[in-house]
């Protein structure tokens, strides 16, 4: 009979960060370290997420209160980060478990998105079931995309700072657009959901913002995106304003018809001729098609494409995220000290509210549902009202449609036949 493995608790806390940066990471590290030390624990900061643990070694540093006393005020991560994934092979799970155990770490704070949460969960489960040691884990949810499946009123940390910095950038671009009489086409981060694009667009007063949720379950067609933007530009011309700024969430390309992309001759392809989605300059792609369509309509327009994303991720956190992350870090360690494990930490109604990881994720893939923008909400409907674009209520506005047609080389009837599908007065061409 196999000897029963003995489960032990260890008294050292490890902190690691996985995935892309977000403002406020250092705030979590700061408060988690202070809470642990003041409760008699040692703290080890683990560099580069699971990268070195997967090789069977722990590359880290002891953390003291002096080490972290002011880091909550700055962006980035003193522990750096990586997207290393130990869940793809049993050998890497074993390496991670052994490295943590050999370092005496019995508690682990994992800062990141769903991949980081799943990795920490799987490593701890492997250590429990195969190495005879309990590692208590807690996940602190982080993403500027704000798309983790938390209660609707709970932001992921970093989102508010990213929205604030993004809003400042777009406001400056809007002033430049007015000054130089041109359009800007900005693509924001948000691979699965449009929270960040919509938040920036509404806060900055962008001319129009497109998010993937607008299409629901329909495949997004490149021509429809171009048509929406073209009619927005034409609508502004009616008002004598040959300038503006359009924002598009990068998630739009994730849901775009691959057949549309295959027809483009200037996108990156692999050795088999397949489109490299990750290599597509989405803003440039849309701009090229939009300029071609505008030229065919007899409209000359200056359009500048702009990616908005990487400059948001390591920004110094605004007061909201400083406050929020200091609370989250303390809450995470408090949860562990009270015997908790395998949960995502949230603060709801001003109280610590852990959500069991198993209730949030598929146990095999670790994938969680994406929290998407609710297009039936008042917030979204309000944002749309501020946008300059063709809207369903314009379907009966013959004066407006005639004015828009007059800005092109199309007759009113041809204009309605060409763009009427956007407002339900012509058949959808695809």
QUIWOKA-V831529 format. One record per backbone hydrogen bond with DSSP energy under -1.0 kcal/mol. NH is the residue of the N-H (numbers start at 1). CO is the residue of the C=O. E is the energy in kcal/mol with one decimal. If there is no record, write none. Layout:
# QUIWOKA-V831529
NH_CO_E, NH_CO_E
This chain:
# QUIWOKA-V831529
13_42_-3.0, 14_107_-3.2, 15_44_-2.1, 16_109_-2.4, 18_111_-2.7, 19_82_-2.4, 25_22_-1.4, 28_24_-1.5, 29_25_-2.1, 30_26_-2.6, 31_27_-2.2, 32_28_-2.6, 33_29_-2.2, 34_30_-2.0, 35_31_-2.5, 36_32_-2.2, 37_33_-2.7, 38_34_-2.4, 40_37_-2.0, 41_36_-2.3, 44_13_-3.0, 45_61_-3.3, 46_15_-3.0, 47_59_-2.8, 48_79_-2.3, 51_48_-2.1, 54_50_-2.3, 55_52_-1.1, 56_53_-2.0, 57_52_-2.0, 61_45_-2.2, 63_43_-2.4, 68_64_-1.2, 73_70_-1.4, 74_71_-1.6, 80_77_-1.7, 93_89_-1.5, 94_90_-2.5, 95_91_-2.4, 96_92_-2.3, 97_93_-2.5, 98_94_-2.8, 99_95_-2.4, 100_96_-2.3, 101_97_-2.4, 102_98_-2.9, 103_99_-1.3, 104_101_-1.6, 105_100_-2.6, 106_12_-1.8, 107_12_-1.7, 108_136_-3.0, 109_14_-3.0, 110_138_-2.8, 111_16_-2.6, 112_140_-2.0, 117_113_-2.1, 118_114_-2.5, 119_115_-2.3, 120_116_-2.4, 121_117_-2.2, 122_118_-2.7, 123_119_-2.4, 124_120_-2.2, 125_121_-2.3, 126_122_-2.4, 127_123_-2.5, 128_124_-2.2, 129_125_-2.6, 130_126_-2.7, 131_127_-1.1, 133_127_-2.0, 134_8_-1.5, 136_106_-2.9, 138_108_-2.0, 139_343_-2.9, 140_110_-2.5, 142_112_-1.9, 143_157_-1.2, 146_143_-1.0, 150_148_-2.7, 154_151_-2.5, 159_156_-1.7, 162_158_-2.5, 163_159_-2.8, 164_160_-2.3, 165_161_-2.9, 166_162_-2.6, 167_163_-2.5, 168_164_-1.9, 169_165_-2.1, 170_166_-2.5, 171_167_-2.5, 172_168_-1.8, 173_169_-2.2, 174_170_-2.5, 175_171_-1.8, 176_172_-2.1, 177_173_-2.7, 178_174_-2.2, 179_175_-2.4, 180_176_-2.8, 181_177_-1.1, 182_177_-1.6, 183_302_-2.9, 184_244_-2.0, 185_304_-2.8, 186_246_-3.1, 187_306_-2.2, 188_248_-2.0, 189_308_-1.0, 198_194_-2.7, 199_195_-2.6, 200_196_-2.6, 201_197_-2.9, 202_198_-2.6, 203_199_-1.8, 204_200_-2.7, 205_201_-1.2, 206_201_-2.5, 207_245_-1.4, 208_245_-1.3, 210_247_-2.9, 214_211_-1.5, 215_212_-1.7, 216_213_-1.4, 218_215_-2.2, 220_255_-2.5, 225_221_-1.8, 226_222_-2.4, 227_223_-2.7, 228_224_-2.6, 229_225_-2.0, 230_226_-2.9, 231_227_-2.5, 232_228_-1.5, 233_229_-2.4, 234_230_-2.5, 235_231_-2.3, 236_232_-1.8, 237_233_-1.8, 238_234_-1.8, 240_237_-2.0, 241_236_-2.5, 243_241_-1.1, 244_182_-1.5, 246_184_-2.6, 247_208_-2.6, 248_186_-2.5, 249_210_-2.6, 250_188_-2.4, 251_190_-1.4, 252_249_-2.2, 253_250_-1.1, 255_251_-1.0, 256_253_-1.2, 257_220_-2.7, 261_257_-1.4, 262_258_-2.4, 264_261_-1.5, 270_274_-2.3, 273_270_-2.1, 276_268_-2.3, 277_275_-1.0, 279_276_-1.3, 280_277_-1.2, 282_280_-1.4, 285_281_-2.5, 286_282_-2.6, 287_283_-2.3, 288_284_-2.5, 289_285_-1.8, 290_286_-2.7, 291_287_-2.8, 292_288_-1.9, 293_289_-2.0, 294_290_-2.6, 295_291_-2.4, 296_292_-1.9, 297_293_-1.3, 298_295_-1.4, 299_294_-3.1, 304_183_-2.4, 306_185_-2.5, 308_187_-3.1, 312_309_-2.1, 322_318_-2.1, 323_319_-2.7, 324_320_-2.9, 325_321_-2.5, 326_322_-1.8, 327_323_-1.6, 328_324_-2.4, 329_325_-2.6, 330_326_-1.5, 331_327_-2.6, 332_328_-2.6, 333_329_-1.8, 334_330_-2.4, 335_331_-2.3, 336_332_-1.7, 337_333_-2.8, 338_334_-1.6, 339_336_-2.0, 340_335_-2.4, 342_137_-1.3, 344_355_-3.1, 345_139_-2.8, 348_351_-2.5, 351_348_-1.5, 353_346_-3.4, 355_344_-3.0, 357_342_-2.2, 359_356_-1.2, 360_357_-1.7, 361_357_-1.4, 362_367_-2.4, 366_362_-2.9, 371_147_-3.2, 377_374_-1.7, 381_377_-2.2, 382_378_-2.8, 383_379_-1.9, 384_380_-2.4, 385_381_-1.6, 387_384_-1.3, 388_207_-2.9, 394_391_-2.5, 395_392_-1.8, 397_394_-1.5, 398_396_-1.5, 401_397_-2.3, 402_398_-2.3, 403_399_-2.4, 404_400_-2.5, 405_401_-2.5, 406_402_-2.0, 407_404_-1.3, 408_405_-1.9, 409_297_-1.1, 415_411_-2.8, 416_412_-2.5, 417_413_-2.2, 418_414_-2.1, 419_415_-2.8, 420_416_-1.9, 422_419_-1.8, 423_420_-1.6, 425_420_-2.4
